[in-house]
Amino acid sequence: MERNVENEKTLRDIGEAGVLSRLRDLLRAAPCTAKDSAVLVGPGDDAAVIHPAPGADHDLVLTSDPVIEGVHFEPGTQPAAVGHKAVGRVLSDIAAMGADPAFALVDLVAPPHCPVSKIESLFTAATRLAASFNLAIVGGDMASGPALELHIFGVGRLPHGTAVCRHTATAGEALFVTGTLGGSRREKHLAFAPRVREGAWLRGRASAMIDLSDGLATDARHLADASGVGIRLSGETLPVSEAARHMPGKGTPLEHALYDGEDFELLFTLPSNQAPALEETWQHVFPDCRLNRIGITTNTRGRLEYENADGRVHTIEKHAFSHWTPKS
Amino acid sequence: MERNVENEKTLRDIGEAGVLSRLRDLLRAAPCTAKDSAVLVGPGDDAAVIHPAPGADHDLVLTSDPVIEGVHFEPGTQPAAVGHKAVGRVLSDIAAMGADPAFALVDLVAPPHCPVSKIESLFTAATRLAASFNLAIVGGDMASGPALELHIFGVGRLPHGTAVCRHTATAGEALFVTGTLGGSRREKHLAFAPRVREGAWLRGRASAMIDLSDGLATDARHLADASGVGIRLSGETLPVSEAARHMPGKGTPLEHALYDGEDFELLFTLPSNQAPALEETWQHVFPDCRLNRIGITTNTRGRLEYENADGRVHTIEKHAFSHWTPKS
């Protein structure tokens, strides 16, 4: 099949980042000029930010997340966990923009032999999590398909001009993360509590924010690259989870905290002089949500580093989950 | 596998309507009370209608549509046609509410061996159709999965309180349909022009509206059931398409016009005394879009009838495509 290899590049050949890059070019090449002024943040952040009408006092954030059997969860997974994860991912994206959840649509795909009870359990859990964060499921669609899938479309709301983006960090700021990191696939990736209240509270406080879906190392790089800064993590301060300490295989707990995906915690920056006050207040507002100051932003654009307890600095390599992983 | 048959009802057993009914009950049982006042139209219409913020002078319509290989298009279909259809379905839903297209997100699912060029062609066509109707694609997500799928989430906008719903027809109104009907799967289902301008123009004019995705007979029933009226179609006036006249198999052209899905035309009602003026104006505003007055609404709730040229009236039976078609 020489022809296929030479002439027909596949998604596997260029990987998720390659696909994303090409599609963004396509979107840019066919702009929708009449809407330019209404699109405050386009593709590339946790959610798009739009100004819904001239003069409106609020903005909306729009995000979508797929949850697919065999990709985002194993075939034997409890359906309630699938429903929870699907809504949780959307809530985490809304939180990462500093917005309040508002509305959602659900696209369901399932094969004909799927038990009705499975779909009911899934929707019950999805609806429960949504309602607990004031996210109203207002519609959607359904179709027969080869595997069980949920595609959830979420709308969040926040005062005009207050969305917290990933491209707005500056050098010399403090870097914080909520919760603990690593080992999510033991349990947390199906049962996490999205940081919705924390994210909305950080609106007007954090200078930049992102949710951790691809792993700390990768998402810190996303934030750094978008902002045109570097990041130096302080090894001793990383909140390594219990699960990360008990993962099978050869990775160290620290490696799991750095590289495991689906923590669904919030990573954010803040001017350093505001950091002590924020830490103090946080303890009172969110006594049950751990907050760790884990590093600083630097002016070495694109460099992601890691400082050991002994003061030695190491470069953190790219190493992340990617849909359609590239060959090389 | 006696157990499965007896105890575990599958989606195939209860069909799409059965699944929809159960999920709507679940959504109702776990309401999101804080949002009730903002949700003007929930599940059950072509799109949800929400009031995005207190005092806002506009409403938003939210809709989502899946397009799945092997379900909504055959595996060999040109990727550009797939992209066109996916965006077209969302535009048709927005049009059916009388709204103006505004924003969209695209979830892409594809297997690793999918050629990059296929995805590029698909996105180029999707972006072109979207831009031509001022629909800005502002984000989305992508994932590896078993088949090629697009899930498009669309947001439309219209002045507060002006959405055209399917539950607001009254008895004795005139019934209109755009374009011609039947035989869509020959070509039109992949290449249709969504009636976006027509739908927005009908805002403030039509009393109720729906787009034809499941076939005239089925969608007319949806409109009639939602409005609590009956419908009598006038056989001679049905705009049977050329494609419907050349379909293989034993169905008559009229049967194809009544029952074939995916026409993506607009079906709407209007007080009878306003019908002549609308027909007159329509010819000037939309000289290229055929409009036919095809019947009336009646006060016989739930009855869908068909009047022959000789004046005889027949009842139209239920007969439609359904995902997870029920057994019996």
Interface residues (C-beta under 8 A of the other chain):
Chain A: E8 K9 T10 L11 R12 D13 I14 E16 G18 V19 L20 R22 L23 L26 L27 A29 A30 P31 C32 A34 K35 D36 A38 V39 G42 P43 G44 D45 A47 A48 I50 P52 A53 A56 D57 H58 L60 L62 T63 S64 D65 P66 I68 G70 V71 H72 A102 F103 L105 V106 D107 L108 V109 A110 P111 P112 H113 C114 P115 V116 S117 I119 E120 F123 T124 T127 R128 A130 A131 N134 L135 A136 I137 V138 G139 G140 D141 M142 A143 S144 G145 P146 A147 E149 H151 F153 V155 R157 H323 W324 T325
Chain B: E8 K9 T10 L11 R12 D13 I14 E16 G18 V19 L20 R22 L23 L26 L27 A29 A30 P31 C32 A34 K35 D36 A38 V39 G42 P43 G44 D45 A47 A48 I50 P52 A53 A56 D57 H58 L60 L62 T63 S64 D65 P66 I68 G70 V71 H72 A102 F103 L105 V106 D107 L108 V109 A110 P111 P112 H113 C114 P115 V116 S117 I119 E120 F123 T124 T127 R128 A130 A131 N134 L135 A136 I137 V138 G139 G140 D141 M142 A143 S144 G145 P146 A147 E149 H151 F153 V155 R157 H323 W324 T325
